């Protein structure tokens, strides 16, 4: 890869989907907090924690670019916890932030975990492991993809 291609690739990772959604979509309010799903392994299992940093970054990027192929699969992931407040819905949304090997291109994967924010959630930037089923929902007439977490553990 040419030296000029790497910075361009990083910029695309950071800004390529900026118009897709302004902040975060899955709230901890009662309207958006179904019971934590049973974790079926029949839909397939992806353990992102077992992958090296380049491969996990590629896999998460692929999950966001081609989400239909991952729906219903059980996913285990780890990274830095990041809550985000979205004023338009008045809700907090929760992400596991995963970086590539160089640490230049963070990718956040939203998760829904049953609990009351902030009391039941980790502190911001805590290292967490989340285990659950990859799914979808619609908010403000826009489809979003997330992990419906059955477990959230601070590492």
N, C-alpha and C positions, 0 to 999 in steps of 0.2 A: 504494500500500500504506500502510496506517495506520502511524504511528510505533510503536504497541504490537505490531504484527504481526511486525516484524523481530526483536525479541528473542525472541519466542515461536518463530519459525521457526529461529533459531539454536539454541535449546535443544532443539528437536525433532531437529535435525541431530546434535547432540552426544549426546543420550541416547535417541533413538528406537529404536535397535536394541541397547540395552545387554544385554538378556537373550539375544540371539542367540548370542553367544559371549563368554566371559570375557576372553580375551586374543587370542592369535593361533594359527593352526593349522598352517602348513606348515613343517616342520622341515628342517634341513640334515643330519639323520642319514641313514645309508644307507637306512633303511626308508622315508624320504620323499623321496629324491633321485634320481628317474629322470634319465636323460641329458637334457640340454637338447634340446628338440624342434627339429626343422627348422621354419623359420618359413614356413608356407604363406600366400601372399597370396590364395589362392582363396576362403577363408572370409570375406573382407572385410578392410578395413584402416581402423583408426581412429587418427589421429595427434592425440593429446591435446596435444602440444607446439605444434601450430599454432593452437590455440583460445585465445581470450582467457580471463581468469581466471574470469569468471562462467560462461561456456559450458563450460569444462573441469570446473568444480565440478558443474554440472548433469549433465554426461555421466557422471562418475564416480558420482554419486548414483544415476543411472538404472541404471548397470551393477550396482550393489548391490541395487536394488529390483526390477529385471527382468533377472536374469543370463542367463536362457535365450536371450534375443535376442542375446547377445554371445558365447556359447560358440563356440569355434573361430575367432574373429576375431583377426587380428593387431593388437596394440595397441602404440603408442609413447607413453610417459608420462614426465614428469619432475617432480621435487619433492625433498623432504627425506627422506633415508634414516633409518628408525627400526627398530632391532631390538627385539624384545619377547620376554622370557622367560616361558614359561607353565609353572608348577610342576607342574600336573597331568600333563603329558606329559614334562616335563624337557627341553624343546626351545626353541630360539630360532626366532622367526618374523620375517619381514622385510617391511617396508612402505615404500612411497613415499607420503609425506604431501603431499596437495595441499590448498591453502587457497583460499577464495573471494577476491574482489577486496578485501574489507574485512579479511581475515585473521582473521575471528572464528570460522569454522566449519571446522576441518580435517577432511579425509576421507582415511582411509588405505586404500590398495589393496595387498593382500598380493601378494608375488611370490616365486617359487621360482627360485633361481639356483644352478647347480652350483658348488660351492666349499666350502671348510672355513671355518666361522665360529670366530673372528673374523679369522683370517689373510687370507682372500681377499676379505673384504667391506670396503666403505668405512667410514670413521669415522662415528659417530653424528652426525646432522644434516647430513652432507655432501649437497650438491646432486648428484643422480644422474639419469640417463636410462636407462630400462629398456624393452626391446623384446622382445616375445614373443607367445605365444598365450594368450588368455583361456580358462581351463578350470575344472574342478571336481574335488573329491576329498571323501572322507568320513573323518572322524576322530572318535572317541568317539561314533559313530553319528549324527553331525551333518554335513550337507553344507556345504562351504565353497567359495568361489570365489576364484580368484587368477590371476595372470599367470604362466605357465610361461616364464620369461625365457630367451632365447637370448643376449641381450647385457645387460650392466649396466656403464654408463660413468659415472665421476665427472666432473662438469662443472667 
